[in-house]
């Protein structure tokens, strides 16, 4: 594919000589680098809320029916009378925790931050295709965050039908307390969030296709850009399906339709609904819900590719195989959603089809894992915090992926469905892996975003405590899940069968509290380094990609004068015939120099 697109003409330099005010520079900015910072800081704030909720409900699970002043302080007397958490409060916490972490942190903060920061800089563009649309997508995301958080304060309580909000619980305002105004706000927030994601995704796709600098063919793109590009395509295909489900659910709740309801009785009263099916909602939800796993994972995997190649000081292994695996994952992710529904009464033959496609997706995933390991093998490893988090991602991606083989098989899944085994699987393969990718990206590109370095020693503390605690939390869950402990029960004291598992819940909670507390080390490091960190040099990691050729001082347009042209692929590390162990993409090929086969 030709890459002759020239990025806005050079006259663009002269368009931005007017003085930026505080509002145009920091709030309503159309500069992709500022919008990336806005996404990141909003995502960190939402992450603090989401992780804080998980610590509260972990305390409830470890010490059920105990009184904690912290419950009354954060939840109020209505949801935690005398410091004892109610079951409605517990369900609300897991619902909003799941929603915030999956959508607002791991989708919007991860993709929004790094797609915005890196796409124009790494392809050699002045900015995104549409700065205005980019700004609108961030502000819609911010508005959806505000609406979601505000649902915590309504009198009837926030949504508490689980983050998957299955009807009929979510469709009937009178069903449970959390199906009232809180549920309506949840749906409104998600509708706005999806609009933000679609605007952002369309912008990323158009920018990658049209605005690459001279010489930047598709096979010279860094793997980060391939990951963001394919992620945006998956988002455009699958997010509208969830939007349709949310709109139909709003109509069922407020306008008397019956898309998801049929033959419903509440307290002996027959409701006038017929013809709908809650299983239809499951299909619509999971048609987004499974691609969503890879909308979260692929950007983290792209970041890991870049960080591992840079810090191994050698070319990424199997560049084209990595691209093909990203494309294969994107395709397969849209035809595996039924494995979330094996116990919904699905035809066994259809279940076997979904089992086959689910197990098939293990192949491109394994290609990525093996290629990371081969890149690390005999590399000159620079074990900085970004590299450690990337290696951590490879570990959790493999660990969590192995249990996916069990859950992808319909006959095995039935035994552990809706137990803590499932919680352990998806938190490791999706949640922790994506968080590690996000941390790796922050440690690696912080100098490019803020012109300063993060404290490396605090980074080491952050990584090691987080890594130990993450496995300490989620590894034991496999065993209590196989013992049959169901998820979403706010206490298991009514079931003598599970009494022996209570000590394991205490261990999990202790690890969670320690791991959560040590995220304060990261927050301290992040916010103090923005102002007081050591000033960075132009290319602190000796990396090849174009963003490190842009000046440290941010200018709207990225490069003063001409945009650099590209002469080589992005992974010419330790190449024979060169004095340095890195050769930036804008360095012309020497006479007789061999183009690496990738």
For each residue, the residues with C-beta under 8 A, 3 or more apart:
1: 217 218
2: 217
3: 212 213 214 215 216 217 218 220 566
4: 214
5: 210 211 212 213
6: 9 213 214 563
7: 12 124 125 126 211 212 213 563
8: 12 125 126 127 211
9: 6 12
10: 13 561 562
11: 14 15
12: 7 8 9 15 16 126 557
13: 10 16 557 560 561
14: 11 17
15: 11 12
16: 12 13 555 556 557
17: 14
18:
19:
20: 24 25
21: 24 25
22: 25 26 27
23: 26 27 28
24: 20 21 27 28 29
25: 20 21 22 29 31 34
26: 22 23 29 34
27: 22 23 24
28: 23 24 135 139
29: 24 25 26 34 35 38 135
30: 35 127 131 132 134 135
31: 25 34 35 127 131 554 556
32: 35 36 116 117 119 120 127 128 131 134
33: 36 37 116 117 121 449 554 558
34: 25 26 29 31 37 38 554
35: 29 30 31 32 38 39 112 116 134 135 138
36: 32 33 39 40 112 113 114 116 117 449
37: 33 34 40 41 113 449 450
38: 29 34 35 41 42 138 142
39: 35 36 42 43 108 109 112 113 116 138 141
40: 36 37 43 44 109 112 113 442 449
41: 37 38 44 45
42: 38 39 45 46 108 109 138 141 142 145
43: 39 40 46 47 104 105 108 109 110 112 113
44: 40 41 47 48 109 523 526
45: 41 42 48 49
46: 42 43 49 50 100 104 105 109 145 149
47: 43 44 50 51 100 101 105 109
48: 44 45 51 52 519 523
49: 45 46 52 53 100 149
50: 46 47 53 54 96 97 100 101 104 105
51: 47 48 54 55 101 516 519
52: 48 49 55 56 74 516
53: 49 50 56 57 93 94 96 97 100
54: 50 51 57 58 93 97 512 516
55: 51 52 58 59 512 513 516
56: 52 53 59 60 70 71 74 75 85 93
57: 53 54 60 61 85 90 93 94 97 490
58: 54 55 61 62 508 509 512 513
59: 55 56 62 63 68 70 71 509 513
60: 56 57 63 64 71 85 90 490 491
61: 57 58 64 490 491 505 508 509
62: 58 59 502 505 506 508 509 510
63: 59 60 66 68 506 509
64: 60 61 490 491 492 493
65: 84 491 493
66: 63 84
67: 71 82 83 84
68: 59 63 71 72 80 83 85
69: 72 73 83
70: 56 59 73 74 83
71: 56 59 60 67 68 74 75 79 80 83 84 85 89
72: 68 69 75 76 77 80 82 83
73: 69 70
74: 52 56 70 71 80
75: 56 71 72 78 79 80 85 89
76: 72 79 80
77: 72 80 81 82
78: 75 81 157
79: 71 75 76 85 86 88 89 92 157
80: 68 71 72 74 75 76 77 83 84 85 86 89
81: 77 78 84 86
82: 67 72 77
83: 67 68 69 70 71 72 80
84: 65 66 67 71 80 81
85: 56 57 60 68 71 75 79 80 89 90 490
86: 79 80 81 89 90
87: 90 91 490 491
88: 79 91 92 157 160 176 177 178
89: 71 75 79 80 85 86 92 93 157
90: 57 60 85 86 87 93 94 490
91: 87 88 94 95 160 161 162 178 488 490
92: 79 88 89 95 96 152 157 158 159 160 178 182
93: 53 54 56 57 89 90 96 97
94: 53 57 90 91 97 98 162 163 488
95: 91 92 98 99 158 159 160 161 162 163 165 178 186
96: 50 53 92 93 99 100 148 151 152 158 159 163
97: 50 53 54 57 93 94 100 101 163
98: 94 95 101 102 162 163 164
99: 95 96 102 103 104 148 159 163 186 190
100: 46 47 49 50 53 96 97 103 104 105 148
101: 47 50 51 97 98 104 105 106 431
102: 98 99 105 106 107 163 292 296
103: 99 100 106 107 108 190 193
104: 43 46 50 99 100 101 107 108 109 141 144 145 148 193
105: 43 46 47 50 100 101 102 108 109 110
106: 101 102 103 109 110 296 430 431 434 435 438
107: 102 103 104 110 111 197 292 295 296
108: 39 42 43 103 104 105 111 112 141 193 196 197
109: 39 40 42 43 44 46 47 104 105 106 112 113 438
110: 43 105 106 107 113 114 296 299 300 434 437 438 441
111: 107 108 114 115 200 228 231 232 235 295 299
112: 35 36 39 40 43 108 109 115 116 137 138 141 200
113: 36 37 39 40 43 109 110 116 117 438 441
114: 36 110 111 117 118 224 228 299 303 441 445
115: 111 112 118 119 200 204 228 231 232 299
116: 32 33 35 36 39 112 113 119 128 134 200
117: 32 33 36 113 114 121 445 448 449 547
118: 114 115 121 122 224 225 228 445 547
119: 32 115 116 122 123 125 128 204 207 208 225 228
120: 32 123 125 126 127 128 207 211 558
121: 33 117 118 125 448 546 547 550 558
122: 118 119 221 222 224 225 545 546 547 570
123: 119 120 207 208 211 212 213 216 221 225 546
124: 7 212 213 214 216 546 563 564 565 566
125: 7 8 119 120 121 128 207 211 212 213 558 563
126: 7 8 12 120 211 557 558 559 563
127: 8 30 31 32 120 131 556 557 558
128: 32 116 119 120 125 131 133 134 203 204 207
129: 133 203 206 207 210 211
130: 133 134 203 206
131: 30 31 32 127 128 134 135
132: 30 135 136
133: 128 129 130 136 137 199 202 203
134: 30 32 35 116 128 130 131 137 138 199 200 203
135: 28 29 30 35 131 132 138 139
136: 132 133 139 140 199
137: 112 133 134 140 141 196 197 199 200 203
138: 35 38 39 42 112 134 135 141 142 196
139: 28 135 136 142 143
140: 136 137 143 144 192 193 195 196 199
141: 39 42 104 108 112 137 138 144 145 193 196 197 200
142: 38 42 138 139 145 146
143: 139 140 146 147 192
144: 104 140 141 147 148 189 190 192 193 196
145: 42 46 104 141 142 148 149 189
146: 142 143 149 150
147: 143 144 150 151 185 188 189 192
148: 96 99 100 104 144 145 151 185 186 189 193
149: 46 49 145 146 152
150: 146 147 153 154 185
151: 96 147 148 154 158 159 181 182 185 186 189
152: 92 96 149 158
153: 150
154: 150 151 157 158 180 181 182 185
155: 181
156: 177 178 180 181 182
157: 78 79 88 89 92 154 160 177 178 180 182
158: 92 95 96 151 152 154 178 182 185 186
159: 92 95 96 99 151 165 170 178 179 182 183 185 186
160: 88 91 92 95 157 176 177 178 179 182
161: 91 95 164 165 166 169 170 176 178 179 183
162: 91 94 95 98 165 166 488
163: 94 95 96 97 98 99 102
164: 98 161 285 289
165: 95 159 161 162 169 170 183 186 187 249 285
166: 161 162 169 170 278 281 282 285
167: 170 171 172 249 252 260 261 278 281
168: 171 172 175 260 261 264 278
169: 161 165 166 172 175 176 179
170: 159 161 165 166 167 179 183 249 253
171: 167 168 175 179 249 252 253 260 261 278
172: 167 168 169 175 179 253 261 264 266 271
173: 179 180 183 184 253
174: 179 266
175: 168 169 171 172 179 266
176: 88 160 161 169 179
177: 88 156 157 160 180
178: 88 91 92 95 156 157 158 159 160 161 182 183
179: 159 160 161 169 170 171 172 173 174 175 176 182 183
180: 154 156 157 173 177 183 184
181: 151 154 155 156 184 185
182: 92 151 154 156 157 158 159 160 178 179 185 186
183: 159 161 165 170 173 178 179 180 186 187 253
184: 173 180 181 187 188 250 253 254
185: 147 148 150 151 154 158 159 181 182 188 189
186: 95 99 148 151 158 159 165 182 183 189 190
187: 165 183 184 190 191 246 249 250 253
188: 147 184 185 191 192 250
189: 144 145 147 148 151 185 186 192 193
190: 99 103 144 186 187 193 194 242 246
191: 187 188 194 195 243 246 247 250
192: 140 143 144 147 188 189 195 196
193: 103 104 108 140 141 144 148 189 190 196 197
194: 190 191 197 198 239 240 242 243 246
195: 140 191 192 198 199 243
196: 108 137 138 140 141 144 192 193 199 200
197: 107 108 137 141 193 194 200 201 235 239
198: 194 195 201 202 235 236 239 240
199: 133 134 136 137 140 195 196 202 203
200: 111 112 115 116 134 137 141 196 197 203 204 232
201: 197 198 204 205 231 232 233 235 236 239
202: 133 198 199 205 206 232 236
203: 128 129 130 133 134 137 199 200 206 207
204: 115 119 128 200 201 207 208 228 229 232
205: 201 202 208 209 229 232 233 236
206: 129 130 202 203 209 210 211
207: 119 120 123 125 128 129 203 204 210 211
208: 119 123 204 205 211 212 221 225 228 229
209: 205 206
210: 5 129 206 207
211: 5 7 8 120 123 125 126 129 206 207 208
212: 3 5 7 123 124 125 208 216 217 221
213: 3 5 6 7 123 124 125 216 546 563 564 565 566
214: 3 4 6 124 563 565 566
215: 3 220 565 566 567
216: 3 123 124 212 213 220 221 566 585
217: 1 2 3 212 220 221
218: 1 3 221
219: 319 320 323 569 598
220: 3 215 216 217 566 568 569 570 585
221: 122 123 208 212 216 217 218 225 226 229 570
222: 122 225 226 302 305 306 545 570
223: 226 227 302 305 306 316 319 322 323 326
224: 114 118 122 227 228 299 302 303 305 306
225: 118 119 122 123 208 221 222 228 229 302
226: 221 222 223 229 230 302 322 323 326
227: 223 224 230 231 298 299 301 302 303 305 326
228: 111 114 115 118 119 204 208 224 225 231 232 298 299 302
229: 204 205 208 221 225 226 232 233
230: 226 227 233 234 298 326 327 330
231: 111 115 201 227 228 234 235 294 295 298 299 330
232: 111 115 200 201 202 204 205 228 229 235 236
233: 201 205 229 230 236 237 330
234: 230 231 237 238 291 294 295 298 330 333 334
235: 111 197 198 201 231 232 238 239 291 295
236: 198 201 202 205 232 233 239 240
237: 233 234 240 291 334
238: 234 235 241 242 287 288 291 292 295 334
239: 194 197 198 201 235 236 242 243 288
240: 194 198 236 237 243 244
241: 238 244 245 284 287 288
242: 190 194 238 239 245 246 284 285 287 288 289
243: 191 194 195 239 240 246 247
244: 240 241 247 248 284
245: 241 242 248 249 281 284 285 288
246: 187 190 191 194 242 243 249 250
247: 191 243 244 250 251
248: 244 245 251 252 257 259 260 281 284
249: 165 167 170 171 187 245 246 252 253 259 260 281
250: 184 187 188 191 246 247 253 254 255
251: 247 248 254 255 257 259
252: 167 171 248 249 255 257 258 259 260 261 276
253: 170 171 172 173 183 184 187 249 250
254: 184 250 251
255: 250 251 252
256:
257: 248 251 252
258: 252 261 262 273 274 275 276
259: 248 249 251 252 276 280 281
260: 167 168 171 248 249 252 276 277 278 280 281
261: 167 168 171 172 252 258 264 271 273 276 278
262: 258 273 274 275 276 277
263: 273 274
264: 168 172 261 270 271 273
265: 268 269 270 271
266: 172 174 175 269 271
267:
268: 265
269: 265 266
270: 264 265
271: 172 261 264 265 266
272:
273: 258 261 262 263 264 276
274: 258 262 263
275: 258 262
276: 252 258 259 260 261 262 273 280
277: 260 262 280 281
278: 166 167 168 171 260 261 281 282
279: 282 283 341 344 345
280: 259 260 276 277 283 284
281: 166 167 245 248 249 259 260 277 278 284 285
282: 166 278 279 285 286 340 341 344
283: 279 280 286 287 337 341
284: 241 242 244 245 248 280 281 287 288
285: 164 165 166 242 245 281 282 288 289
286: 282 283 289 290 337 338 340 341
287: 238 241 242 283 284 290 291 334 337
288: 238 239 241 242 245 284 285 291 292
289: 164 242 285 286 292 293 337 340
290: 286 287 293 294 333 334 336 337 339 340
291: 234 235 237 238 287 288 294 295 330 333 334 337
292: 102 107 238 288 289 295 296
293: 289 290 296 297 333 426 429 430
294: 231 234 290 291 297 298 329 330 333
295: 107 111 231 234 235 238 291 292 298
296: 102 106 107 110 292 293 299 300 430 434
297: 293 294 300 301 397 429 430 433 434 437
298: 227 228 230 231 234 294 295 301 302 326 329 330
299: 110 111 114 115 224 227 228 231 296 302 303 434 437
300: 110 296 297 303 304 393 433 434 436 437 438 440 441
301: 227 297 298 304 305 326 368 393 397 437
302: 222 223 224 225 226 227 228 298 299 305 306 326
303: 114 224 227 299 300 306 307 390 437 438 440 441 444
304: 300 301 307 308 372 390 393 394 437 440
305: 222 223 224 227 301 302 308 309 316 322 372
306: 222 223 224 302 303 309 310 444 543 545
307: 303 304 310 311 386 387 389 390 440 441 444
308: 304 305 311 312 316 372 375 376 387 390 391
309: 305 306 312 314 315 316 375 571 573
310: 306 307 313 382 444 541 542 543 544 573
311: 307 308 379 381 382 383 384 386 387 390 541
312: 308 309 375 376 379 380 381 382 573
313: 310 379 380 381 382 573 574 581 582
314: 309 375 378 379 380 573 574
315: 309 319 375 571 572 573 574 596 598
316: 223 305 308 309 319 322 371 375 571 598
317: 371 374 375
318: 321 322 367 371 374
319: 219 223 315 316 322 323 569 571 598
320: 219 323 324 598
321: 318 324 325 367 371
322: 223 226 305 316 318 319 325 326 367 368 371
323: 219 223 226 319 320 326 327
324: 320 321 327 328 364 367
325: 321 322 328 329 364 365 367 368 371
326: 223 226 227 230 298 301 302 322 323 329 330 364
327: 230 323 324 330 331
328: 324 325 331 332 361 363 364
329: 294 298 325 326 332 333 361 364 365
330: 230 231 233 234 291 294 298 326 327 333 334
331: 327 328 334 335
332: 328 329 335 336 357 360 361 364
333: 234 290 291 293 294 329 330 336 361
334: 234 237 238 287 290 291 330 331 337
335: 331 332 357
336: 290 332 333 339 354 357 358 361 408
337: 283 286 287 289 290 291 334 340 341 354
338: 286 341 342 346 350 351 353 354
339: 290 336 342 354 355 358 407 408 410 413
340: 282 286 289 290 337
341: 279 282 283 286 337 338 344 346
342: 338 339 346 351 354 410 413 414 417
343: 413 414 417 418
344: 279 282 341
345: 279
346: 338 341 342 350 351 354
347: 350 351
348: 351 352 410
349: 352 353
350: 338 346 347 353 354
351: 338 342 346 347 348 354 355 410
352: 348 349 355 356 410
353: 338 349 350 356 357
354: 336 337 338 339 342 346 350 351 357 358 410
355: 339 351 352 358 359 408 409 410
356: 352 353 359 360
357: 332 335 336 353 354 360 361
358: 336 339 354 355 361 404 408 409
359: 355 356 362 405 408 409
360: 332 356 357 363
361: 328 329 332 333 336 357 358 364 365
362: 359 365 366 401 404 405 408
363: 328 360 366 367
364: 324 325 326 328 329 332 361 367 368
365: 325 329 361 362 368 369 397 401
366: 362 363 369 370 401
367: 318 321 322 324 325 363 364 370 371
368: 301 322 325 364 365 371 372 397
369: 365 366 372 373 394 397 398 401
370: 366 367 373 374
371: 316 317 318 321 322 325 367 368 374 375
372: 304 305 308 368 369 375 376 390 394
373: 369 370 376 377 394
374: 317 318 370 371 377
375: 308 309 312 314 315 316 317 371 372 379
376: 308 312 372 373 379 381 391
377: 373 374
378: 314
379: 311 312 313 314 375 376
380: 312 313 314 574 581
381: 311 312 313 376 387
382: 310 311 312 313 387 541
383: 311 387 388
384: 311 387 388 443 456 459 541
385: 388 389 439 440 443 454 456 459 460 462 463
386: 307 311 389 390 439 440 441 443 444
387: 307 308 311 381 382 383 384 390 391 440
388: 383 384 385 391 392 459 460 463 467
389: 307 385 386 392 393 436 437 439 440 443 463
390: 303 304 307 308 311 372 386 387 393 394 436 437 440
391: 308 376 387 388 394 395
392: 388 389 395 396 436 463 467
393: 300 301 304 389 390 396 397 433 436 437 440
394: 304 369 372 373 390 391 397 398
395: 391 392 398 399
396: 392 393 399 400 428 429 432 433 436 470
397: 297 301 365 368 369 393 394 400 401 429 433
398: 369 394 395 401 402
399: 395 396 402 403 428 429 471 475
400: 396 397 403 404 424 425 426 427 428 429 430 432 433
401: 362 365 366 369 397 398 404 405 429
402: 398 399 405
403: 399 400 406 407 421 424 425 428 429 478
404: 358 362 400 401 407 408 425 429
405: 359 362 401 402 408 409
406: 403 409 412 413 416 421
407: 339 403 404 412 413 416 421 422 425
408: 336 339 355 358 359 362 404 405 413
409: 355 358 359 405 406 412 413
410: 339 342 348 351 352 354 355 413 414
411: 414
412: 406 407 409 415 416
413: 339 342 343 406 407 408 409 410 416 417
414: 342 343 410 411 417
415: 412
416: 406 407 412 413 419 421 422 481 482
417: 342 343 413 414 422
418: 343 422 486 487 488
419: 416 422 423 480 481 482 484 485 486 487
420: 423 424 477 478 480 481 485 486 487
421: 403 406 407 416 424 425 477 478 481 482
422: 407 416 417 418 419 425 426 481 487
423: 419 420 426 427 474 477 481 487
424: 400 403 420 421 427 428 474 475 477 478 481
425: 400 403 404 407 421 422 428 429 478
426: 293 400 422 423 429 430 431
427: 400 423 424 430 431 432 473 474 477
428: 396 399 400 403 424 425 431 432 433 470 474
429: 293 297 396 397 399 400 401 403 404 425 426 433
430: 106 293 296 297 400 426 427 433 434
431: 101 106 426 427 428 434 435
432: 396 400 427 428 435 436 470 474
433: 297 300 393 396 397 400 428 429 430 436 437
434: 106 110 296 297 299 300 430 431 437 438
435: 106 431 432 438 439
436: 300 389 390 392 393 396 432 433 439 440
437: 110 297 299 300 301 303 304 389 390 393 433 434 440 441
438: 106 109 110 113 300 303 434 435 441 442
439: 385 386 389 435 436 442 443 462 463 466 522
440: 300 303 304 307 385 386 387 389 390 393 436 437 443 444
441: 110 113 114 300 303 307 386 437 438 444 445
442: 40 438 439 445 446 454 526
443: 384 385 386 389 439 440 446 454 459
444: 303 306 307 310 386 440 441 541
445: 114 117 118 441 442 448 449 547
446: 442 443 449 450 452 453 454 526 529 533
447: 450 451 452 453 536 540 552
448: 117 121 445 547 548 550
449: 33 36 37 40 117 445 446
450: 37 446 447 529 530 533
451: 447 535 536 552 553 554
452: 446 447 529 530 532 533 534 535 536
453: 446 447 456 529 533 534 535 536 540
454: 385 442 443 446 458 459 525 526 529 533
455: 458 459 525 529 533
456: 384 385 453 459 460
457: 460 461
458: 454 455 461 462 521 522 524 525
459: 384 385 388 443 454 455 456 462 463 525
460: 385 388 456 457 463 464
461: 457 458 464 465 518 521
462: 385 439 458 459 465 466 518 519 521 522 525
463: 385 388 389 392 439 459 460 466 467
464: 460 461 467 468
465: 461 462 468 469 514 515 518 521
466: 439 462 463 469 470 515 518 519
467: 388 392 463 464 470 471
468: 464 465 471 472 511 515
469: 465 466 472 473 511 512 514 515 518
470: 396 428 432 466 467 473 474 515
471: 399 467 468 474 475
472: 468 469 475 476 507 508 510 511 515
473: 427 469 470 476 477 508 511 512 515
474: 423 424 427 428 432 470 471 477 478
475: 399 424 471 472 478
476: 472 473 479 480 504 507 508
477: 420 421 423 424 427 473 474 480 481 508
478: 403 420 421 424 425 474 475 481 482
479: 476 482 483 504
480: 419 420 476 477 483 485 501 504 505
481: 416 419 420 421 422 423 424 477 478 484 485
482: 416 419 421 478 479
483: 479 480 498 501
484: 419 481 497 498
485: 419 420 480 481 489 492 498 501
486: 418 419 420 489
487: 418 419 420 422 423
488: 91 94 162 418
489: 485 486 492
490: 57 60 61 64 85 87 90 91
491: 60 61 64 65 87 494
492: 64 485 489 495 498 501 502 505
493: 64 65
494: 491
495: 492 498 499
496: 499
497: 484
498: 483 484 485 492 495 501 502
499: 495 496 502
500: 503
501: 480 483 485 492 498 504 505
502: 62 492 498 499 505 506
503: 500 506 507
504: 476 479 480 501 507 508
505: 61 62 480 492 501 502 508 509
506: 62 63 502 503 509 510
507: 472 476 503 504 510 511
508: 58 61 62 472 473 476 477 504 505 511 512
509: 58 59 61 62 63 505 506 512 513
510: 62 472 506 507 513 514
511: 468 469 472 473 507 508 514 515
512: 54 55 58 469 473 508 509 515 516
513: 55 58 59 509 510 516 517
514: 465 469 510 511 517 518
515: 465 466 468 469 470 472 473 511 512 518 519
516: 51 52 54 55 512 513 519
517: 513 514 520
518: 461 462 465 466 469 514 515 521 522
519: 48 51 462 466 515 516 522 523
520: 517 523 524
521: 458 461 462 465 518 524 525
522: 439 458 462 518 519 525 526
523: 44 48 519 520 526 527
524: 458 520 521 527 528
525: 454 455 458 459 462 521 522 528 529
526: 44 442 446 454 522 523 529 530
527: 523 524 530 531
528: 524 525 531 532 533
529: 446 450 452 453 454 455 525 526 532 533
530: 450 452 526 527 533
531: 527 528
532: 452 528 529
533: 446 450 452 453 454 455 528 529 530
534: 452 453
535: 451 452 453
536: 447 451 452 453 540 552
537: 540 552
538: 548 551 552
539: 542 543 548 549 584
540: 447 453 536 537
541: 310 311 382 384 444 548
542: 310 539 580 581 582
543: 306 310 539 548 582 584
544: 310 548 570 571 572 573 582 583 584 585
545: 122 222 306 548 570 584 585
546: 121 122 123 124 213 549 550 564 566 584 585 586
547: 117 118 121 122 445 448 550
548: 448 538 539 541 543 544 545 584
549: 539 546 559 564 584 586
550: 121 448 546 547 558 559
551: 538 555 559 560
552: 447 451 536 537 538
553: 451
554: 31 33 34 451
555: 16 551 558 559 560
556: 16 31 127
557: 12 13 16 126 127 560
558: 33 120 121 125 126 127 550 555 563
559: 126 549 550 551 555 562 563 564
560: 13 551 555 557
561: 10 13
562: 10 559
563: 6 7 124 125 126 213 214 558 559
564: 124 213 546 549 559 585 586
565: 124 213 214 215 586
566: 3 124 213 214 215 216 220 546 585 586
567: 215 585 586 587 588 589
568: 220 572 583 585 587 589 595
569: 219 220 319 572 585 595 596 598
570: 122 220 221 222 544 545 585
571: 309 315 316 319 544 596 598
572: 315 544 568 569 575 578 582 583 585 596
573: 309 310 312 313 314 315 544 581 582 583
574: 313 314 315 380 581
575: 572 578 581 583 596
576:
577: 590 593
578: 572 575 581 583
579:
580: 542 583
581: 313 380 542 573 574 575 578
582: 313 542 543 544 572 573
583: 544 568 572 573 575 578 580 587
584: 539 543 544 545 546 548 549 587
585: 216 220 544 545 546 564 566 567 568 569 570 572
586: 546 549 564 565 566 567
587: 567 568 583 584
588: 567
589: 567 568 593 595
590: 577 593
591:
592:
593: 577 589 590
594:
595: 568 569 589
596: 315 569 571 572 575
597:
598: 219 315 316 319 320 569 571
